[in-house]
Structures are given as C-alpha cells and as structure tokens.
Amino acid sequence: MSEDIFSQFFNLFNNDESNVNWELAKQINNHITKDEESTPFELSNNEINYEQIFRVIELKSEELITNGLKPIEITFLTPKEYGQWFIESIKHFNFENIESPELSLFGGIGGNNMKSSIFGMQFGNLAGLLGKFSWGLSQFGLILPQSATLGINQKNFNAKITSFEANENDLTLGLFAIEYTTLCLGNYSQPFENIMNTLTKSSEEMIENLKDINFDMNPEAINNPQEMFANISEVEGIDPSKVFENIAAPLSFYRSVIKQKSKNLGILQDESIFDLLMDLSFSSYESPTKDIETKISELDNYSDNFLNYLVDSKSTFSIEDILGNSDLIPTIDELYDPINWATRTSMPPI
C-alpha cells in the first residue's frame, strides 16, 4: 500500500480540530442509527407527567448531589438524536493529553488528523451503539458525559418500562433517577479516563488492521465516510465486547454506585425498583452488547457487596475518593475479595 494512497485515505477525514473529529463521529452515529425511526415515539403512558417527575428528582438531588453540573431539563430523543446528545455531552473532556505511539505511527502522513479521525470513528460507533441498543447511560455504568439536559432514549426507554409488570409511574421515576444520577456523576473525570484508555487500545488495534488493508479503490471517488466503510469490509466498527471487556469491573462498580446514590435520593418507598431496573439479566433482546452485559451482570452482586464493605469496614476512602482516583478503582479480583483492595490501597508508596 503506497504512502500516497494512505495519505489520501485519511484526507477524507480532514478537520480543524486536533483532538477529535466530532463531525466524523456525528456522521457515523447517523449511519448506524439510520434504520431507526426518525420521528418521535409516543410515550408509553400519556397520563404520566414526566416533567413533574423530573422536577421531583431535581429537588431531591439538591442536598445529595452537590458537585458540579446538574441537568436542569429533560428531553426525549430518537435513537439518532440520543447518539448526537451523547457526542455533545462528552466534549468537555480534555483530549489533549491522550498519547499513543500507534496513533502517531505514520508521522506526517495523517498526523494529528489521523489521531482525531480514529477517535471520531470510535466515538461515533459508541454513540450509535448507545442510541440503537441502550436505554441509557446506566445500562453500562457510563459515568462520563456532562450536560444541562437529561437525554432519554425514548424508544428504548419505552421498551424498558413496558417490560416489567410493575407500577409504570414508579418505574419511570426510578429510571429517571438512575439516569439523572449517572449524568451528575459525569463531573468525575476518572471514569472517563478508563473509557479513553480502552478506546485508545482499541484504536491501536484498528491501526494495525488498517496497515494490512489493500485499497482496491480510488479514495478521491468516495464522497463520504459511510460509503468508504461500505467499500472496505476489513474496517469494522466498535466491538463492544472487546472495548468493554477490560473494564467490566469498573463498569460494574460504577453501576453499583449509581444504584446506591439513586436509592439515597429517597424518592421511592420500594427501593427494590432500582434493583429491578439495574438488573441486566432481565434484558430479553439480542444486541451486540449482550456478552458484555452478561459479564457485567455476573459482577454486580460483588460490586454491591464491595460498597457494603466500605461502610462496614469504615474505610478511609469514600465512594467519592474512589471515583476521583483511578488507582483506587477495584479490579475484578478485588471485587471478589475487598480485603485485597484494602491491603493494596493502604500500602504506602515505595
């Protein structure tokens, strides 16, 4: 593969942003969700006052959630719009310090455009995946966006709520609270760093695949990235099983934190509603995320017990301390045995 062709290939992604090609991310999200309904769905129960429910959660959160940005409004979105909302909500993160030798592999060929385009591809795939298959951020414990608007993936929200034989008002209140809490916790940057480290590794693997591709086409004849992906079968999108596999333990831990903090809001008399909504074993649909959901689900009880251990042992570190420090996040082995975590985190630096 000639350097000239490779250069032309990445010139398709030229942009003025040195860190992430956000326009490319949006295009990929739109491509993934193109088969979804483009018009808003009717809410499952028109008798429920969704705005009032949101205001109840907002009021209850004033005392318990005090750090940083909190959503001040709620909006229902189509899958494509939800992916776009996700992309807009992660732009606050500082991408300048993300370095990878592999992403700079070709030096002047592609340069920073290559790095920003690869991340644009990854974020676009992740946004499309969430828009098409997820009911919200809490499904995977994605503590990373910041937004003044609480976005609700309306189609999948409806499917989630109507899958249970329980009071729909309570289910709605519970799910709104879970998503509200997850979005508020996005003020912590450490959980995003876990995602970025994983995406960086995935991007490096993508670069390795691109190096071996034979470009049997004229890049100048391709009008858009979607058409390009359709013509290069070797370039695959995000594989959620691979991307999330190495961070299943942190994601499960974050989900338990979300669930506990949602319960602390005190908005539901029956707190088991939160357990029901967060139980991934109730997911009956098939999607590319099923394998990782199963893996996370297997860890959820251990994550819940880990939080209980923090209280029972009167740990020096609070949940907030752990959310703010990547060195304190428990590994899978430490979720199984929190005493190992306590031993590791209490050891003085050498």
C-alpha positions as CSV (number, residue, x, y, z in Angstrom):
1,M,0.0,0.0,0.0
2,S,1.6,3.2,-1.1
3,E,2.0,6.1,1.3
4,D,0.2,8.4,-1.2
5,I,-2.9,6.2,-1.1
6,F,-2.8,6.1,2.7
7,S,-2.5,9.8,2.8
8,Q,-5.5,10.3,0.5
9,F,-7.5,7.8,2.6
10,F,-7.0,9.9,5.8
11,N,-7.5,13.2,3.9
12,L,-11.2,12.1,3.8
13,F,-11.2,13.0,7.5
14,N,-9.5,16.3,7.4
15,N,-10.7,18.6,10.1
16,D,-9.8,21.7,12.0
17,E,-10.0,20.0,15.4
18,S,-6.7,18.5,16.6
19,N,-8.1,16.1,19.2
20,V,-11.3,14.5,18.0
21,N,-13.1,14.8,14.6
22,W,-16.5,15.4,16.0
23,E,-18.1,15.8,12.6
24,L,-17.0,12.3,11.6
25,A,-18.4,11.0,14.9
26,K,-21.8,12.5,14.2
27,Q,-21.8,11.1,10.6
28,I,-21.0,7.6,11.9
29,N,-23.7,7.8,14.6
30,N,-26.2,8.9,12.0
31,H,-25.2,6.0,9.7
32,I,-25.6,3.4,12.5
33,T,-29.0,4.7,13.6
34,K,-30.3,5.4,10.1
35,D,-32.7,2.5,10.1
36,E,-34.3,3.6,13.4
37,E,-37.5,5.7,13.5
38,S,-36.8,9.3,12.6
39,T,-40.0,10.7,14.2
40,P,-40.6,10.8,17.9
41,F,-42.4,7.9,19.5
42,E,-45.4,8.3,21.6
43,L,-44.7,7.9,25.3
44,S,-46.0,4.7,26.8
45,N,-48.4,6.5,29.2
46,N,-49.7,9.9,28.4
47,E,-51.2,10.2,31.9
48,I,-47.8,10.4,33.5
49,N,-46.4,13.9,34.0
50,Y,-42.8,13.3,33.0
51,E,-41.7,16.9,33.6
52,Q,-43.1,16.8,37.1
53,I,-41.2,13.6,37.8
54,F,-38.0,15.2,36.7
55,R,-38.6,18.2,39.0
56,V,-39.1,15.8,41.9
57,I,-35.7,14.2,41.3
58,E,-34.1,17.6,40.8
59,L,-35.4,18.8,44.1
60,K,-34.4,15.6,46.0
61,S,-30.9,15.8,44.5
62,E,-30.1,19.3,45.8
63,E,-28.8,18.0,49.1
64,L,-27.2,14.8,47.9
65,I,-25.6,15.8,44.6
66,T,-23.6,19.0,45.1
67,N,-20.5,18.6,42.9
68,G,-20.5,20.3,39.5
69,L,-23.0,20.5,36.7
70,K,-26.5,19.0,37.1
71,P,-29.2,18.7,34.4
72,I,-31.9,21.4,34.6
73,E,-34.2,20.0,31.9
74,I,-35.3,16.6,30.4
75,T,-35.8,15.8,26.8
76,F,-37.0,12.7,24.9
77,L,-34.9,11.7,21.9
78,T,-34.9,9.4,19.0
79,P,-32.0,6.9,18.8
80,K,-30.1,9.1,16.3
81,E,-30.7,12.2,18.5
82,Y,-29.6,10.3,21.6
83,G,-26.3,9.4,19.9
84,Q,-25.9,13.1,19.0
85,W,-26.7,14.1,22.5
86,F,-24.1,11.7,23.8
87,I,-21.4,13.1,21.5
88,E,-22.2,16.7,22.5
89,S,-22.1,15.7,26.2
90,I,-18.5,14.3,26.2
91,K,-16.9,17.3,24.5
92,H,-15.9,18.8,27.9
93,F,-13.3,16.1,28.4
94,N,-9.6,17.1,27.9
95,F,-8.4,15.0,25.0
96,E,-5.1,16.9,24.6
97,N,-3.2,14.6,26.9
98,I,-4.2,11.4,25.2
99,E,-1.0,10.0,23.7
100,S,-0.4,6.8,21.8
101,P,2.7,5.8,19.7
102,E,0.5,3.7,17.4
103,L,-1.8,6.6,16.7
104,S,1.2,8.6,15.6
105,L,2.6,5.7,13.7
106,F,2.6,7.3,10.2
107,G,4.2,10.6,11.4
108,G,3.4,13.3,8.9
109,I,1.0,11.0,6.9
110,G,-2.2,11.7,8.5
111,G,-0.6,13.2,11.6
112,N,-3.0,14.7,14.2
113,N,-5.8,14.3,11.7
114,M,-5.4,10.6,11.8
115,K,-5.5,10.5,15.6
116,S,-8.6,12.8,15.7
117,S,-10.3,10.8,13.0
118,I,-9.7,7.4,14.7
119,F,-11.2,8.8,17.9
120,G,-14.0,10.3,15.9
121,M,-14.7,6.9,14.4
122,Q,-14.7,5.3,17.9
123,F,-16.9,7.9,19.5
124,G,-19.3,7.7,16.5
125,N,-19.6,4.0,16.8
126,L,-20.1,4.2,20.6
127,A,-22.8,6.9,20.2
128,G,-24.5,4.8,17.6
129,L,-24.4,1.7,19.7
130,L,-25.9,3.6,22.7
131,G,-28.6,5.2,20.5
132,K,-29.6,2.0,18.8
133,F,-29.4,-0.6,21.7
134,S,-29.2,1.1,25.1
135,W,-31.9,2.5,27.4
136,G,-29.4,4.9,28.9
137,L,-26.0,5.6,30.4
138,S,-26.7,3.5,33.5
139,Q,-27.0,0.3,31.4
140,F,-23.2,0.2,31.1
141,G,-22.2,2.4,34.0
142,L,-21.0,5.1,31.6
143,I,-20.1,7.9,34.1
144,L,-18.7,10.4,31.6
145,P,-21.0,12.9,29.9
146,Q,-21.8,16.3,31.3
147,S,-24.9,18.1,30.1
148,A,-27.5,20.5,31.4
149,T,-30.1,18.4,29.6
150,L,-31.0,14.9,30.7
151,G,-31.4,13.0,27.4
152,I,-33.8,10.0,27.4
153,N,-33.5,7.4,24.6
154,Q,-37.3,7.3,24.1
155,K,-37.7,4.2,22.0
156,N,-35.5,2.0,24.3
157,F,-36.9,3.8,27.4
158,N,-40.4,2.7,26.4
159,A,-39.3,-0.8,25.8
160,K,-37.6,-1.0,29.2
161,I,-40.5,0.4,31.2
162,T,-43.1,-1.8,29.5
163,S,-41.1,-5.0,30.0
164,F,-42.0,-5.1,33.8
165,E,-45.2,-5.8,35.5
166,A,-44.9,-3.0,38.0
167,N,-46.4,0.4,38.5
168,E,-45.3,2.4,35.5
169,N,-45.1,5.7,37.4
170,D,-42.7,4.1,39.9
171,L,-40.6,2.5,37.1
172,T,-40.4,5.9,35.3
173,L,-39.4,7.7,38.5
174,G,-36.8,5.1,39.2
175,L,-35.3,5.1,35.7
176,F,-35.2,8.9,35.5
177,A,-33.5,9.0,38.9
178,I,-30.9,6.4,37.8
179,E,-30.1,8.4,34.6
180,Y,-30.1,11.7,36.4
181,T,-27.6,10.3,38.9
182,T,-25.4,8.8,36.2
183,L,-25.3,12.2,34.4
184,C,-24.4,14.1,37.6
185,L,-21.6,11.7,38.3
186,G,-20.1,12.7,35.0
187,N,-18.4,15.5,36.9
188,Y,-15.8,13.0,37.9
189,S,-13.2,12.7,35.1
190,Q,-11.6,9.5,36.3
191,P,-14.3,7.1,34.9
192,F,-13.9,8.7,31.5
193,E,-10.2,8.1,31.6
194,N,-10.9,4.4,31.9
195,I,-13.0,4.6,28.8
196,M,-10.4,6.6,26.9
197,N,-7.6,4.2,27.8
198,T,-9.7,1.4,26.5
199,L,-10.7,3.2,23.3
200,T,-7.0,4.1,22.8
201,K,-6.0,0.5,22.9
202,S,-8.9,-0.4,20.6
203,S,-7.8,2.3,18.2
204,E,-4.2,1.0,18.2
205,E,-5.7,-2.4,17.1
206,M,-7.6,-0.6,14.4
207,I,-4.4,0.9,13.1
208,E,-2.8,-2.5,12.9
209,N,-5.7,-3.7,10.8
210,L,-5.6,-0.7,8.5
211,K,-1.9,-1.3,7.9
212,D,-2.7,-4.6,6.3
213,I,-5.6,-3.4,4.0
214,N,-5.2,-3.5,0.3
215,F,-7.0,-0.4,-1.0
216,D,-8.6,-1.6,-4.2
217,M,-10.3,1.7,-4.8
218,N,-9.8,5.4,-5.6
219,P,-10.2,7.4,-2.4
220,E,-10.9,10.5,-4.4
221,A,-14.1,8.9,-5.8
222,I,-15.6,8.3,-2.3
223,N,-18.0,11.0,-1.3
224,N,-18.4,10.3,2.4
225,P,-17.1,8.1,5.3
226,Q,-20.2,5.8,5.3
227,E,-19.5,4.9,1.6
228,M,-15.9,4.3,2.5
229,F,-16.8,1.9,5.3
230,A,-19.2,0.0,2.9
231,N,-16.3,-0.5,0.5
232,I,-13.7,-1.6,3.0
233,S,-15.0,-4.6,4.7
234,E,-11.9,-5.0,6.8
235,V,-12.5,-1.8,8.7
236,E,-15.0,-2.7,11.3
237,G,-16.8,-0.6,13.9
238,I,-16.5,-0.8,17.6
239,D,-16.7,-4.3,19.1
240,P,-18.4,-3.7,22.5
241,S,-17.2,-7.0,23.9
242,K,-13.6,-6.1,23.2
243,V,-13.9,-2.5,24.2
244,F,-15.6,-3.1,27.5
245,E,-14.1,-6.4,28.4
246,N,-11.0,-5.0,30.2
247,I,-13.1,-2.6,32.2
248,A,-16.0,-4.8,33.2
249,A,-15.1,-4.5,36.9
250,P,-15.0,-0.7,36.9
251,L,-18.3,-0.5,34.9
252,S,-20.0,-2.9,37.4
253,F,-18.6,-0.8,40.3
254,Y,-19.9,2.4,38.7
255,R,-23.3,0.8,38.2
256,S,-23.5,-0.1,41.9
257,V,-22.5,3.4,42.9
258,I,-25.3,4.7,40.6
259,K,-27.8,2.4,42.1
260,Q,-26.9,3.3,45.7
261,K,-26.9,7.0,45.1
262,S,-30.2,6.8,43.4
263,K,-31.7,4.9,46.4
264,N,-30.2,7.6,48.6
265,L,-32.5,10.2,46.9
266,G,-35.4,8.7,48.8
267,I,-37.9,9.1,46.1
268,L,-39.3,5.6,46.1
269,Q,-40.8,3.7,49.0
270,D,-39.9,0.4,47.4
271,E,-36.2,0.6,46.7
272,S,-36.3,-2.8,45.0
273,I,-37.5,-0.9,41.9
274,F,-33.9,0.3,41.5
275,D,-32.6,-3.3,41.7
276,L,-35.1,-4.4,39.1
277,L,-34.2,-1.6,36.7
278,M,-30.5,-2.2,37.0
279,D,-30.6,-6.0,36.7
280,L,-29.1,-6.7,33.3
281,S,-30.3,-10.3,33.4
282,F,-33.8,-9.0,32.6
283,S,-32.6,-7.9,29.1
284,S,-34.5,-10.2,26.8
285,Y,-33.4,-8.6,23.5
286,E,-30.4,-9.6,21.4
287,S,-27.8,-7.0,20.6
288,P,-24.0,-6.6,20.1
289,T,-23.8,-5.6,23.8
290,K,-25.3,-8.9,25.2
291,D,-21.9,-10.5,26.0
292,I,-20.6,-7.6,27.9
293,E,-23.9,-7.1,29.7
294,T,-23.7,-10.7,30.9
295,K,-20.1,-10.2,32.1
296,I,-21.0,-7.1,34.0
297,S,-24.1,-8.7,35.4
298,E,-22.0,-11.5,36.9
299,L,-20.0,-8.9,38.8
300,D,-22.9,-6.8,40.1
301,N,-23.5,-8.7,43.3
302,Y,-19.8,-8.4,44.1
303,S,-19.9,-4.7,43.4
304,D,-22.8,-4.2,45.7
305,N,-21.0,-6.2,48.4
306,F,-17.9,-4.1,47.8
307,L,-19.9,-0.9,48.7
308,N,-21.2,-2.6,51.8
309,Y,-17.6,-3.5,52.7
310,L,-16.6,0.2,52.5
311,V,-19.3,1.0,55.1
312,D,-18.8,-2.0,57.4
313,S,-15.0,-1.6,57.5
314,K,-15.2,2.1,57.9
315,S,-12.8,2.5,55.0
316,T,-10.5,5.5,54.9
317,F,-11.7,6.1,51.3
318,S,-15.2,7.2,50.4
319,I,-17.0,6.4,47.2
320,E,-16.2,10.0,46.0
321,D,-12.5,9.3,46.7
322,I,-12.6,6.2,44.5
323,L,-14.5,7.9,41.7
324,G,-11.8,10.6,41.7
325,N,-8.7,8.3,41.6
326,S,-8.0,5.6,39.0
327,D,-5.6,3.9,41.4
328,L,-8.5,3.2,43.9
329,I,-10.8,1.6,41.4
330,P,-11.2,-2.1,42.3
331,T,-10.1,-4.8,40.0
332,I,-12.1,-8.0,39.3
333,D,-10.1,-9.9,41.9
334,E,-10.7,-7.1,44.4
335,L,-14.4,-7.1,43.8
336,Y,-14.3,-10.8,44.7
337,D,-12.2,-10.1,47.8
338,P,-12.4,-6.5,49.0
339,I,-9.7,-7.2,51.7
340,N,-7.2,-7.4,48.8
341,W,-8.3,-3.9,47.7
342,A,-7.9,-2.6,51.3
343,T,-4.5,-4.1,51.5
344,R,-3.3,-2.6,48.2
345,T,-4.8,0.9,48.8
346,S,-3.5,1.1,52.3
347,M,0.1,0.3,51.4
348,P,2.4,3.3,51.5
349,P,4.1,4.2,48.1
350,I,7.6,2.7,47.6
